[in-house]
Amino acid sequence: MYIYKNINELLTLKEAFKKDGRNLLPEDSSIIKDAAIVFNDNEILWVGDSSNIPVEYQDKAKSTKDLSGYVITPELVDSHTHLIFGGNRADEYQMRLNGADYQAIAEAGGGIVATSVGTNETSDEELLNLCRERVNRIASYGIGTIEVKSGYSLSYEGEKRMTKLIAKLKEEFAPDIQIINTFMPAHALPKSYDNTEKYMDEIVIPLLEEIGNDGIIDCVDIFHEKGYFNADDVKKLAQTAKKFNIPMKTHADEFNDNKGAILACELEALSTDHLLCTTEDGIKKLAESKTVATVLPGTGIFLGKPKADAKALADGGCKLSIASDYNPGSCHCDNLLLLASIAAPLYGINMTQMWSGITLNAAAAVGKYDQGAVVEKLKPRFSVFKTKTISEITYNWGRNLAVNRNSI
């Protein structure tokens, strides 16, 4: 049993947790000043004022740490990344700034195909070393749960390799950092295929059938968008994943409202992500479902696109999550806390909605319902910051105030 006491401010999100992360008000942050937490390796046992720590816990504690000058929040979760890739697409960003559109970049050999080539030409050990660096850097911002998608190989053996490399990363970083292994060969259509049905039937579904029982896949995902994968492809993937009890996520409604959010809800997906073009009927469906609505502000900023209507999602009763979408082409920014701090005023959301979006609701977006708030019986997964107030964290854009729990 362990005790953290004299915490300057503790963001518990107790009321947000009670409200299932929906319709959140500023006061639902449930901040405690001069706070204490009692916990063991598996769960939080008690939360309250430092002056009121029960005597029985004080007597039995293995260690007691004074956290004066620190702030604690629920563990930050990045529920959407594509961080396993090889190659570099910096030239595309320059082309885009100089006026090139997606088609011009693709014709110049850019886009997902370029990353596919770069990834396939990178050895296992090189990819693992790149990913280790990326995971450690992301963790340095206070992020303790990181979702990682395959999807940059676009071949049977290549996607199998990606999924197994993510599984290796997961094993290496556990338990301090949780890696969520998301199977996403349905990311784009390789040039060797002229229709998605054939690609799904020859690559995606057979590969899932082969490794679905291995216990290494945490989620499946698919790019449901005009010009990518259609509703039939989504349903086919969901049906196969269900055989192995693997939950689903989707990319949806990024370029147009193709009712992807609605379909994700009907299929009981953990989350549906992007949602730049989701309209009123999609918002209503999300509010009625358990599916988390994940917005990716970095992508819109990076590409110069209109932003998702996160305020309408949050005010409409949806479980709003915020993720980085860290990837080589459309958001080469891995700092979720920076992105969320910038996005909150752009979206017009309050601070409880923002913090829940990168903790409580982000955890739900990857199926981690046993964390995301500092309340009794949940897992003791926290983020720690060397500062005196919660407000300082988001006020200081880009300044890294996070510290490793093992160093305090």
N, C-alpha and C positions, 0 to 999 in steps of 0.2 A: 504494500500500500504506500502511496506517495501523496505528499501535500505540496501544492503551490499556494503561497499566501502573500498578502500585501501587494497583489497585482493592482497596478494603478487603475486600469479599466479592463473589465472582462465583458466581451460581446457574447452574450449567451444565446441570443435569438430564441429564447424560451417561448415567447408569445408567437413568434413567426412559426416555430415548430408546431405549436398547438393549432395554428391556422393552416397547417399543411402548405406553408409557403405561398399563400394566396391572399390577395386583397390586403397587402401589408401597409401599415402606417408607420411613421417614424418611431413612435414609441414601442413598436413591436421588436425593436432591437434588443430591449431588455438588458441594458448595460448596468453592470454592478461596479461601483467604485470600491477600492480597497478590498478586493475580492479574494476568495480562496476556492480551490478545487481539491477535492479528495478523490483519488482514483487508484485503480490497480491496473494490471496489464490488459484487462479485458473490458472494463466499463468504468464509467464515472459513478462515484458513490455518493458524493455530496457536493453542492455548490452553494455559496452564500458569502456573507461578510466575514472577513478575517477574524473579527472579534468574536464570532459565534461558532467557530469550528468545534464540533462535538468532542468532548474529552476522550471518548473511547477511540476515536480516530487518531488524536494526537499521541496517545499512549502506544498505539500499535504501528504507527507509520515507520516504514523502512527508511525514508528520508523526507525532510522538510526543507523546501527551498524558498527563500525570500526573493520575491520578484518585484520589489520596489523599482520603479523606473521602466517597467515593462507593461506591454498590453498583450492580451491573449484574445484570439478569435477562434471560432471553429476552423478546422483545417480547410485551407483553400483547395479547390478542386478545379482542374482544367479538363472539362468533359469532352473536348473536341480538338484533337491535334492530328497532324499527319507528319510526325517528326522523324519517321524512318524513311530517309531518302538519300540519294547520292546526287552529285552534280550541283550546279549553281545557275541561277537564272537572273542574276543582277542586271544583265544587259536588257532583259525584257522590261524591267522597271523603268530603265532609262528610255527605252522605246515608247513605253506607255506615256511617260511624262512629255515626250516629244510629239505625241499625237497619234501613235499607232493604236489600232484597235485589236481585238482578240484575233480576228481573221488574219490581219497582217502579221501578227506575232507568230501565229500557227504556220503561215506560209513561209516564214523565215526559219522554221524548224523549232519553234518554241512551244510553250504550253506543256500539258501533262506528258505528252510524248517525249519531250526533251528530258524531263525528269525520269521517265521510264528508262530511257537509254542510260542516263547517268547512274541510276540505281542498279540496273542489270550489269553494268560494267564495274561496279564496286564490289570488292570481296566481302565475305561474311565478317571477317575481323575488322576491316575498315569501316563497314556499316555500323558494327557494334560500337566501335570506338567513337564514331560520330554521334551515335545515339546516347552513349554514356555522357559525353560532354554536354549534350543538349538537356538530358534529364537532370544532371547536376546543376546546370545553370538555371533551369526552370525551378528546381527545388530551392535554390538560393533565394527566390522571391517569396518563399513561405508556402509554396504549393506542394502538397503532400500526396495527392492522388492525381495521376495523369493518364488520360485515355490516349492510346496510340493506335492509329489505323494502318492497315496494310493498304495496297492499292496503287503502288507506283511501279509494279512489275508488269502487270497485265498479261501474264502467261500462267499456265498451270503450275509448273515447277517453280517459277519465280514467286508467285503469290504464296505457295506453300513455304518457300524459304522465308519470305517476309513474316508470315505468321509464326514460324518457329523461332525466328530471331527475336520477335517481340516477346515470345514466351520465355526466352533466355534472359532478356532484360528484366522481365517481371520477377523471375527467380532471383536474379542478382540483387535487385534493389529492395526486395521484401525483407522485413515488414515495414521498414521506415518509410519507404516510398511505395505506394500502391500503383502498379501499372495495370491499366485495363486494356486487354488485348482484343481489338475490334477487327473483325474479318471483313475487308472491303475490296475484293477484286472487282466489284461492280462500281468502279470509280469513273471509268471512261472506256470507250470502245477503241481497242487497238486498230491500227490501219489494216491489219490482215482480216478484219471482220467487217461486213457491210450491214449487219443488223444485230440488234441486241439479243434477239431470241436465240440465235445460234451460239453467241458468246456465252449466254447464260447456260445453255444446254451442254456446251462442250467444256467450259472452264469453271464457272462459278458454282453451279449446283454439284457436278461430280466431285470437285475439290472439297466442298463442304460435306458431302456424303463420306468422303474418305477420312477426313480428320475431325469431323463433328463429335465423335465419341472419345477423342483423345483428352478432353478436359482442359484444353489450352485456350479455347476461344471463349471470351466473356460476352461478346456481342457481335451482331452482324450489322452491316450498314450498306446503303446503296444510294447512288446519286439519282434521285427521282426528278428528272427535269427534261423538258423538251430538248431533243438533240442528244440526250444521254440515255437514261433508262425509263421505261414507261410503267404504268400501273400494273400491267400483267407481270412484268419482271419483278416488281416489288412484292406482289402476292406470291409469286413462285418462290422467291427467297424466304419470305416469311413462313410459308408452308414447310419448307425443308428445315429451316432453323427450329421450328416448333417440334419437330421429331426428336431433336437433341436437347430440347429445353433451353435453347440459347435465345436470349431476348434480342429485340430488334431496335435499331435506330435508323433514321433516314435523313438525307439531305433533301430539302423540299422548298418549293415556292421561292427560289432565289431569283430567277430571271422572269418568271411570270407566275400567275396564280393558276397552277394546274390542279388545285385541290389536293396537293400532296400532304398538307397538314391534316386534312380530313381523313385521308386514307391511313395515315400513320396512327391516328386515334382509333380508327376502326380495327386496325391490326394490333392494337394495344402496345404500340412501340414505347420504349423507355423515353425516347425523346425524338423530336423532329427539329432539324436545325437549319438555319439561315433565315427563312420566313420574311424576306424583304418584301414579297408581294402578297402575303397572306391577307385575305380580306375578312369581312365581318363574319361570314359563315364559318371560316376556319378558326377564327378566334373563339367563337361560341362553342365549337366542337372541342377545342383544346380546354376551355374552361370547364367543360362537363366531363373530361376524361382525366386519367392519371398521367397521360403523356406530357412530358415537360417541353415547354416552348423555349428553345435555345437560340439566342441571337449571337451573332459573331461580328461585333462592331469593327474589329480590325480589318476585316475583309472589305467592308464598304469603304472605309477610310483609305485603305491601300489602293483600291481600284477606282476610287472616286465615284462610287455608286451611291444612290439614295440609301438612307438608313432604314432598318426595320422599324416598324411602329411598336417599339418595346413598351411604351406607355399604354397604348391601347391593349396590348397583351396583358400587362400587369394589372391595369385597372379593370380589365374585363374578367378577371378571376382566374387567369392562367397561372401555372407554375412557371415563372420566368427564370431562365438560367442564362448566364453569360459565359462564353468560352472564347479562346483565342483564335482557333482555326489556324494555328501555326503551321505553315507549309511553305514550300520554296517559291510558289508562283503568285498567290493572291493574298498572302499575309505573312510576310517574313518577320513577324514580331512574336516573341515567345513569352512576353511579360503580361500575363493576364491581369494582374493588379493595375498596371499602368493603363491597359486598354479599358478596363472597367471604370477607372477613375476619370478618364477622358470621356467615356461614353455616357456616364450618368447624367451630366448636364445636357449633353446632346439629345439624349432620349427623354429627358424630363422626368426621370424616376427618382424616388427618394432614396436615402442612404440604406434603409432597411431592405428595400427591393434590390439595391446594388449588392449589398453584402450577402443577402440570401442567394442572389444569383450566382455567386462564386463560391458558395459553401453549401448551404442546405439544399437548394434546388439543383445545384450542379451535381451534388452527390446522388440525388434521385435520378438524374439524367444518365448515370452509369450504374444504376441499380443498387447503390449503397445507401439503403434506408436506415442503417444503424449508425449513422454519423451525420454531421452537418450542423449540429447545435451543441452547446455545452449544457446539457441537462442530464439528470440522473438516468442511468441504465443504457445510455448511448456509449459508443466507443470513445475512448479518450484520445481523439485525434484533434490536435490543436495546431494553430500557427502562432508563433511568438514574435513580437516586434519590440525593438529597443526604442521606445518612445513613451510619452506619458499619457497620450489621449488617442482614442480611435480616430478622431478627426484628422490628426497629423498624418496618418497613413495615406489617406486619399488626397489630402491637401498638397503633399509633396510629390507631385507627379514625377515618376521615374527615379526617385530616390529610394534606394533599397534599405528599408529599416528592419527587414526580417532577420532573425537569428535562428540558428540550428538549436533545437530543443536540447540536444546532447551537450551543448556548450554552456548552458545556464546552470 
